[in-house]
Amino acid sequence: GKGEETKGRYSGVAKAFLLHLGERADRPLAGVTPTDVQSYIDTSREDKKWSDKTVALHLQALKSAFNNARRLQLIESNPADPISVTVDDEVQRELFKDTEAKLILDAAEGEWKTLLLVGYYTGLRLTAAATLRWDVVDLARKTISIRKPGKRGRAVLLPMHEKLHAHLML
């Protein structure tokens, strides 16, 4: 019942958790304990240097998978239920001053300049801006259609700033 993006993310979590279990991954599902889940969380934080937010996403995926197994009566209780992760408030990032942004944009060339302009004028994260395709850009209507995370794949239309539009028209 999960969307494709969620399935992909949960699949990665499942693989990582099974890898963490090692030889015990071949044992019955009922043998997984809260200690196993806590160990996976602790190892992810310490060895892999994952952020609290990433660890929380992994824990949520495990809870969801084990809840599904419980509903299917494959296990009696969810071993991830007693585990919790505290996510600190995200760091507030300072905005570039106009003069700082101008220095960066003036120094950029080619695809980097386009990428920086897209990010600057849309507010998209670098990865989202870098993975945009031309089929989501409507130069005639001056819009960019993106799929926002958490919006169940619905498209959101972003208006295109005049300076970004002029750059893309080059």
Disulfide bonds with the S-S distance in Angstrom:
none
